[in-house]
């Protein structure tokens, strides 16, 4: 999607942080933007900010953990702008802790927002993008926690690994239709992810004061505006993996070195010696 002028972007978690930064970048590239967020006051402020920048924008309340509200937000986007070309499934929350302290509701909440929120966004907007035949792009926000695992962040990590894996599969499925799927994997960014429990829905225990990531790590991260501009680059260049922290390369290399070592061990395994089996060829995203 090299020509973005006049096209429409839909962004969940759009009232602040990464979502609003993406809106700035897309808007400055000539796009019109629909922001979706669970919080009304920040959403209204974000719309006013975009309009002050001469960016055509609108907003809609949306809880990505609820498929029906995602569908309603999509319908309102079409009613407002006519078409959608770029969908950023960006809304996310964090929970974690020692293995014996993570509550069932923590798992349910993180998976409902971070994983199923992406699924609902993908499935809801696909027929709308297909219908105009102009191609499109999804940007699914994962994290470096979707490529490496830090102890104590298992619910968050599980959800983000899932987003990476799903995005890889959808990339292969939708590429023939000129619909690109990218996965965004940022490291620490100055957002409010460490305060995400403030919007925790009632069915998952309601608002709380918890931090899956220490505030000082978030506050010392990079400027969200850099990430927004990086996402714009990735959409235009049709990058599959949009990374923002090149200095974290050694961590990913270390993980994959461990995997390659495991293949070496399997090659040398007496238990597998002379095994007459060939794995089937699979299409890999």
C-alpha positions as semicolon CSV with decimal commas, in nm:
position;residue;x (nm);y (nm);z (nm)
1;X;0,000;0,000;0,000
2;X;0,232;0,268;-0,126
3;X;-0,036;0,526;-0,205
4;X;-0,213;0,599;0,123
5;X;-0,354;0,943;0,051
6;X;-0,730;0,951;0,089
7;X;-0,747;0,599;0,229
8;X;-0,881;0,507;0,574
9;X;-0,707;0,356;0,876
10;X;-0,889;0,197;1,171
11;X;-0,685;0,179;1,493
12;X;-0,781;0,010;1,820
13;X;-0,627;0,141;2,139
14;X;-0,614;0,460;1,936
15;X;-0,663;0,725;2,206
16;X;-0,307;0,719;2,336
17;X;0,035;0,560;2,310
18;X;0,116;0,356;2,002
19;X;-0,233;0,388;1,857
20;X;-0,234;0,767;1,862
21;X;0,121;0,776;1,728
22;X;0,011;0,559;1,435
23;X;-0,280;0,796;1,377
24;X;-0,039;1,090;1,362
25;X;0,183;0,912;1,109
26;X;-0,103;0,789;0,890
27;X;-0,279;1,124;0,904
28;X;0,035;1,311;0,803
29;X;0,058;1,072;0,507
30;X;-0,285;1,189;0,394
31;X;-0,505;0,918;0,544
32;X;-0,830;0,965;0,731
33;X;-0,839;0,788;1,065
34;X;-1,098;0,616;1,280
35;X;-0,980;0,577;1,639
36;X;-1,134;0,303;1,852
37;X;-1,080;0,297;2,227
38;X;-1,242;0,179;2,547
39;X;-1,203;0,518;2,724
40;X;-1,424;0,810;2,623
41;X;-1,231;1,110;2,763
42;X;-0,893;1,018;2,612
43;X;-1,068;0,932;2,283
44;X;-1,229;1,275;2,263
45;X;-0,895;1,439;2,342
46;X;-0,721;1,235;2,074
47;X;-0,978;1,335;1,810
48;X;-0,933;1,700;1,903
49;X;-0,555;1,655;1,874
50;X;-0,585;1,505;1,526
51;X;-0,826;1,772;1,407
52;X;-0,586;2,040;1,531
53;X;-0,326;1,879;1,305
54;X;-0,568;1,905;1,011
55;X;-0,614;1,528;1,005
56;X;-0,960;1,401;0,915
57;X;-1,057;1,180;1,207
58;X;-1,344;1,029;1,403
59;X;-1,372;0,809;1,708
60;X;-1,576;0,517;1,835
61;X;-1,595;0,345;2,172
62;X;-1,487;-0,016;2,133
63;X;-1,401;-0,299;2,369
64;X;-1,194;-0,536;2,155
65;X;-1,270;-0,824;2,392
66;X;-1,631;-0,808;2,270
67;X;-1,681;-0,920;1,909
68;X;-2,012;-0,734;1,878
69;X;-1,858;-0,398;1,972
70;X;-1,580;-0,456;1,718
71;X;-1,845;-0,527;1,454
72;X;-2,034;-0,213;1,557
73;X;-1,714;-0,007;1,535
74;X;-1,648;-0,144;1,188
75;X;-1,999;-0,054;1,077
76;X;-1,960;0,300;1,211
77;X;-1,627;0,332;1,030
78;X;-1,788;0,237;0,699
79;X;-2,077;0,474;0,766
80;X;-1,829;0,756;0,834
81;X;-1,558;0,699;0,573
82;X;-1,703;0,450;0,324
83;X;-1,405;0,213;0,310
84;X;-1,128;0,078;0,529
85;X;-0,782;-0,001;0,393
86;X;-0,550;-0,030;0,695
87;X;-0,656;-0,204;1,017
88;X;-0,431;-0,173;1,321
89;X;-0,526;-0,430;1,583
90;X;-0,329;-0,247;1,847
91;X;-0,520;-0,247;2,178
92;X;-0,334;-0,442;2,444
93;X;-0,307;-0,503;2,817
94;X;-0,056;-0,667;3,048
95;X;-0,069;-0,905;3,342
96;X;0,179;-1,148;3,491
97;X;0,373;-1,233;3,803
98;X;0,504;-1,540;3,987
99;X;0,346;-1,862;3,865
100;X;0,156;-1,916;4,191
101;X;0,017;-1,563;4,199
102;X;-0,132;-1,524;3,851
103;X;-0,509;-1,550;3,880
104;X;-0,741;-1,722;3,628
105;X;-0,902;-1,383;3,560
106;X;-0,558;-1,246;3,464
107;X;-0,523;-1,511;3,194
108;X;-0,881;-1,459;3,075
109;X;-0,837;-1,081;3,051
110;X;-0,506;-1,083;2,866
111;X;-0,619;-1,347;2,619
112;X;-0,954;-1,177;2,557
113;X;-0,792;-0,843;2,473
114;X;-0,451;-0,926;2,328
115;X;-0,536;-1,243;2,139
116;X;-0,908;-1,251;2,067
117;X;-0,915;-0,875;2,008
118;X;-0,680;-0,933;1,716
119;X;-0,890;-1,225;1,591
120;X;-1,208;-1,017;1,602
121;X;-1,039;-0,730;1,418
122;X;-0,904;-0,958;1,148
123;X;-1,230;-1,144;1,091
124;X;-1,460;-0,841;1,112
125;X;-1,273;-0,622;0,864
126;X;-1,174;-0,889;0,610
127;X;-1,502;-0,889;0,413
128;X;-1,502;-0,508;0,420
129;X;-1,152;-0,491;0,271
130;X;-1,233;-0,761;0,018
131;X;-1,548;-0,579;-0,089
132;X;-1,373;-0,272;-0,233
133;X;-1,105;-0,472;-0,416
134;X;-0,835;-0,210;-0,359
135;X;-0,614;-0,422;-0,136
136;X;-0,537;-0,353;0,223
137;X;-0,310;-0,405;0,518
138;X;-0,340;-0,529;0,874
139;X;-0,088;-0,430;1,141
140;X;-0,120;-0,655;1,445
141;X;0,058;-0,526;1,753
142;X;0,256;-0,797;1,928
143;X;0,576;-0,717;2,118
144;X;0,935;-0,827;2,156
145;X;0,765;-1,046;2,416
146;X;0,625;-1,231;2,116
147;X;0,979;-1,324;2,009
148;X;1,155;-1,375;2,342
149;X;1,025;-1,472;2,686
150;X;1,093;-1,287;3,010
151;X;1,013;-1,468;3,339
152;X;0,705;-1,336;3,516
153;X;0,529;-1,219;3,198
154;X;0,381;-1,550;3,085
155;X;0,019;-1,442;3,017
156;X;0,137;-1,139;2,822
157;X;0,406;-1,340;2,643
158;X;0,164;-1,619;2,551
159;X;-0,075;-1,369;2,396
160;X;0,199;-1,195;2,200
161;X;0,357;-1,520;2,073
162;X;0,007;-1,607;1,951
163;X;-0,026;-1,276;1,766
164;X;0,309;-1,336;1,592
165;X;0,214;-1,691;1,492
166;X;-0,136;-1,600;1,375
167;X;-0,004;-1,306;1,174
168;X;0,248;-1,529;0,998
169;X;-0,030;-1,766;0,895
170;X;-0,264;-1,488;0,784
171;X;0,020;-1,331;0,584
172;X;0,044;-1,645;0,372
173;X;-0,335;-1,680;0,340
174;X;-0,411;-1,324;0,234
175;X;-0,108;-1,223;0,027
176;X;-0,266;-1,361;-0,296
177;X;-0,555;-1,118;-0,244
178;X;-0,326;-0,815;-0,215
179;X;-0,403;-0,795;0,156
180;X;-0,084;-0,763;0,356
181;X;-0,047;-0,873;0,719
182;X;0,234;-0,728;0,930
183;X;0,316;-0,787;1,294
184;X;0,457;-0,505;1,506
185;X;0,706;-0,615;1,773
186;X;0,823;-0,314;1,975
187;X;1,042;-0,320;2,284
188;X;0,996;-0,067;2,562
189;X;0,798;0,239;2,451
190;X;0,673;0,530;2,660
191;X;0,308;0,423;2,672
192;X;0,069;0,339;2,957
193;X;0,091;-0,039;2,912
194;X;0,204;-0,070;3,273
195;X;-0,121;0,100;3,378
196;X;-0,353;-0,104;3,157
197;X;-0,540;-0,249;3,456
198;X;-0,713;0,087;3,493
199;X;-0,953;-0,018;3,216
200;X;-0,994;-0,381;3,319
201;X;-1,349;-0,488;3,243
202;X;-1,584;-0,600;3,521
203;X;-1,603;-0,959;3,396
204;X;-1,227;-0,987;3,448
205;X;-1,224;-0,840;3,799
206;X;-1,257;-0,470;3,729
207;X;-0,997;-0,192;3,747
208;X;-0,687;-0,259;3,956
209;X;-0,343;-0,116;4,021
210;X;-0,093;-0,370;3,890
211;X;0,218;-0,351;3,675
212;X;0,338;-0,638;3,459
213;X;0,627;-0,416;3,348
214;X;0,799;-0,181;3,591
215;X;0,707;0,181;3,533
216;X;1,068;0,291;3,507
217;X;1,126;0,051;3,216
218;X;0,826;0,190;3,031
219;X;0,906;0,552;3,112
220;X;1,262;0,513;2,984
221;X;1,147;0,357;2,654
222;X;1,146;0,519;2,314
223;X;0,904;0,789;2,198
224;X;0,578;0,640;2,063
225;X;0,597;0,883;1,770
226;X;0,902;0,697;1,642
227;X;0,701;0,376;1,646
228;X;0,415;0,543;1,459
229;X;0,652;0,656;1,184
230;X;0,813;0,312;1,180
231;X;0,472;0,149;1,128
232;X;0,405;0,383;0,836
233;X;0,737;0,276;0,682
234;X;0,646;-0,090;0,733
235;X;0,303;-0,053;0,573
236;X;0,443;0,123;0,267
237;X;0,730;-0,128;0,230
238;X;0,503;-0,431;0,305
239;X;0,729;-0,552;0,584
240;X;0,614;-0,871;0,755
241;X;0,784;-0,797;1,087
242;X;0,798;-0,434;1,197
243;X;1,071;-0,400;1,460
244;X;1,161;-0,087;1,652
245;X;1,452;-0,181;1,880
246;X;1,747;-0,304;1,669
247;X;1,966;-0,329;1,981
248;X;1,750;-0,626;2,093
249;X;1,874;-0,839;1,802
250;X;2,113;-1,044;2,024
251;X;1,822;-1,160;2,243
252;X;1,638;-1,304;1,943
253;X;1,960;-1,452;1,804
254;X;2,018;-1,619;2,140
255;X;1,673;-1,776;2,137
256;X;1,716;-1,911;1,785
257;X;2,065;-2,035;1,865
258;X;1,905;-2,243;2,139
259;X;1,653;-2,383;1,892
260;X;1,925;-2,471;1,640
261;X;2,119;-2,643;1,918
262;X;1,810;-2,850;1,991
263;X;1,797;-2,959;1,625
264;X;2,164;-3,057;1,649
265;X;2,083;-3,267;1,956
266;X;1,798;-3,435;1,768
267;X;2,031;-3,509;1,476
268;X;2,272;-3,683;1,715
269;X;2,004;-3,862;1,919
270;X;2,038;-4,243;1,950
271;X;1,662;-4,258;2,004
272;X;1,607;-4,113;1,656
273;X;1,888;-4,296;1,477
274;X;1,788;-4,463;1,148
275;X;1,436;-4,327;1,175
276;X;1,262;-4,388;0,843
277;X;1,035;-4,083;0,842
278;X;1,013;-3,763;0,642
279;X;0,801;-3,477;0,771
280;X;0,545;-3,353;0,518
281;X;0,614;-3,031;0,333
282;X;0,405;-2,751;0,480
283;X;0,334;-2,398;0,358
284;X;0,493;-2,171;0,615
285;X;0,385;-1,812;0,662
